[in-house]
Amino acid sequence: MTSTRERQSSPIYPRKQSSPGSRRSARAAKTNWWPTAASIVLVLASNVIALEGWRVPFVGPALGFWLILGYPCYLSYTSSFWRGASDGERAGYSVTVVLLLLLLAGLFFNTALPWFGIYHPLDTLPVIVIADLLDVALFILRSRFPARMRWRVLIRSLGQREGRLLVASAVCVPLVVLGATRLNNGAGDQLTLAGLACMLVTLAFLLRWQRWVREGVISVVIYLISLSALLMTSLRGWSVTGHDIQGEYLVFQLTAAHGRWNISTLPHSTYNACLSITILPTEISRVVQVYDPDVFKLFFQILFALCPVLVYAISRRHWSKFISILAVIYFVGFPTFFTDMPYENRQEIGFLFVSAGILAITNYWWTTRQRRTGLVIAALGIELSHYSTMYVFLGILVVGWIGARLLALLPWYSRRYPRSHSDRTASRGVVRYTVNIGSIVAVAAILVAWGGLATGTAGSALSAIKSAFSSNGGRSGDVLYGLLHGSAQPPQVLLSQYRQETLKQNAAAGSFFVPVALAAQYPTPYVTLPSLPLTKAGRLLTEHGIPVSTVNQDVRQGAAKDEQLFIAVGIVSIIAAAGFRRRMGAEFIALSIGSIVMLGLMTVLPQLSVEYGVLRAFQEALIMIAPVLVIGSLTVFAPLGEVWRARAATVVCLGVFFSTTGLMPQLLGGYPPQLNLNNSGQYYNTYYVHPQEVAAVNWLANKPGVVPDGLQASSPPNRFNFLAPSDVTGRQFVIPVFPTLIERKAWLLLDYATVTTHHATATLDGDLVNYIFPMGLVENSKNLVYNNGGAEIYK
Amino acid sequence: MAGQRRRLVSNTVTAEVMQPEPAGRRWWVFLGPLALVALVLSFAIPSGRHDWALSLFRQPTRYTALSFNRAWALPGSIVPYQPMKISFTINNQEGKTESYRYVVTQTSGGSSLMLGKSTKTIASSGSWKVSTVIRPTCLIAPCRIEVSLPGHPEIIDFLTAVKA
């Protein structure tokens, strides 16, 4: 929680209600008319631009974003609803409330307007009505509950170091944006590397100068660095690049093309049940008027970059700036944050709601009822945004609730934490628990109502959970990063087993596939993708007997294992040390244990690691336990003494960031290439969409027989879906093909990697496995009917 | 034990107080103009301008697309020496006017034979729809009819059976 002194220095605090007709109020009204007038002009201008469909570069999208998100968030932020909250926390509440209102209003219009003969309720006009209603409603509310703004005071009082940090973090953004454009044009990684180096240096100086930097400035610096980290990956490729995002884009286009969201349009798709990637991007796209992929690639990242700021705010509830900044560096530096989250937009929005929910649970300025209400509202946002995030969140609440009760049974533990019924005046250790059986039931009811009754998508989760406890199947290779990982099948074995299974399947299917005897003649050997060549620095180290590849591998593995070790040490320290317990409060400790238990379950139960992904679960857990990780590192280095343990923890944290972001492997070489820095590597081969592939799909879209005969693709196929508004029907499925299962009559699309390197990718047990694609098999069984050097189509 | 616990929650964890900021050097006075000069210089040099273009604007991807026009209805068999109509399209996306030569060949039983060829200049983003009649002479199945563009790597082909 922020100290009284810091709260007083916050730029915002509730305005005292002045008596009607007072001179001061009249003077304020006279001098403050222009922000209202400017707001009205901006809102009107954005209305006109969106309604007329004018494409005004930069200005149009900026005004559209201002209309639908910027202005309502600003109104909420500058109201006195969030009294007592820090700047970051206030921003978090404001953005998530506006997002939830947009989701609910969109859903309401989507359901109600067809009753009145409006069959495209998510077309431009209804969406603008939603945005205007939201703006007007929040404007009226904010007029009744204003908070005085002190922007000028804040800006004027910026310290020298604060200014430097702000400029440095702001510079990171254009560096990575231009860097991504360079890479997309086939040029080098120089600018992105400069951006990463700038991020690292800024974070180092933020840690060094933190005692002279105010909370608001720290939040802005964290936001800009997080945004840079996200854009570095999200802006790769001119089309939709990434794993889940390609499926997400399909359901977004489906909603946008029909001007209406309908769960039955794509009945078996859990993606289609996520309003965060159907209704929300459609609403945004109607007013920002940009190339549709940029709604995900840019605007969603602008929103999600707030998540680390909320992680900082959560950490600041209990810990110092130093620990909280380190916690955020671990959160942002975790590879999933910048390599996977930009490809999982539904989860990005889900994580924002999770963070807001945790802030609500731990908001000791609120009464218990307010906290519980906040939790349930956040849970509604999570469920509407992303089903899996909700399952994990509910799991954390349940385990945390049980854990709190079990811990209370320990005599030495409960003696120090007598339960009290006083709330706001009590210290954190004795505040009444927010998470009780009632709030858990409410959260579960939301899950059942939306996932079960409204969309019918909860069944897939239940079957995944059932199979998790019964399955003897494989587990994702991600678990190998775990401290107690057990074992995963080597990819060669997985590939060989899969080949045998598919040959049997082929033989049993008669003449549906290419002849099994022919398919069996062509092997599909496993292949490892080449690592980056050694750089000058890498060669220099090698000449001095330092094996660079091994160092890179060990540092990355060490980083993963160190983080888990630090969490384990941290949680034990917190439970054991009375000072820590008093600081964090019993409930937060229990919820942290809940996060760790859920993470453990993901690792131990193989099916869950395949279905959900251990790394994503770790990222979600870090929202709460990142400071626990830092406490663990400080505890491990405690023998070094007060000063040096802090220095050691800082060096390790920044070292992890240096390695995981790709800066270290890129400077040395000898490590698999990362997509944010290279035009090669696993993600590039599998998910990067080349213009030649787009051209091939467009050529195919007009051909007869594509839908009944089917379309197969040599790599994960979502990127080949037909996405032009006239083509999107939700019935055009592209099937991933393994060479032994090539259908005789289907069209077959070979992607850029397969055409240029003969490497194809299969998804086995949630892992990407590379193999040599047998070109001879297709050449001897099908006609090559389209070829542009980057994509080939066979029939 | 108590001392150890105290140490765990000591200054690093609890330090909260904002300290008055010591005066620092004004690096920006020097760095700002320096950055501005570097920026201007980078626009003055041709290679610098090229790098800016690569960093700011999307550059077109250059390729040539070759495709059969009725790809779903290619002949499944041929009668040797009988005329057969094939049609295909060459699409120029090389960003400049190009002269294209196509060659139609048959391959059967290890031997190849050219069946037709022609040349045409295609404007940038333009297409050439070719409809031509060939007389394949394959006697052994499978017979592969191939269209290639010498000087370009793109090839399309289809396999046919041979009727007596």
Interface residues (C-beta under 8 A of the other chain):
Chain A: S3 R5 E6 S9 G159 Q160 R161 R164 V167 L178 G179 T181 R182 N184 N185 G186 A187 L191 R211 W212 R214 W238 W319 S320 K321 F322 I323 S573 A576 A577 A578 G579 F580 R583 I631 L634 T635 A638 E642 R645 A646 H690 P691 Q692 A695 W699 K703 P704 G705 N780 K782 N783 L784 V785 Y786 N787 N788 G789 G790 I793 K795
Chain B: R5 R6 R7 L8 V9 S10 N11 T12 V13 T14 A15 E16 V17 M18 Q19 P20 E21 A23 G24 R26 W27 W28 D51 L54 S55 L56 F57 R58 Q59 T61 Y63 T64 A65 L66 S67 F68 A71 W72 L74 N91 Q93 H152 P153 E154 I155 I156 D157 F158 L159
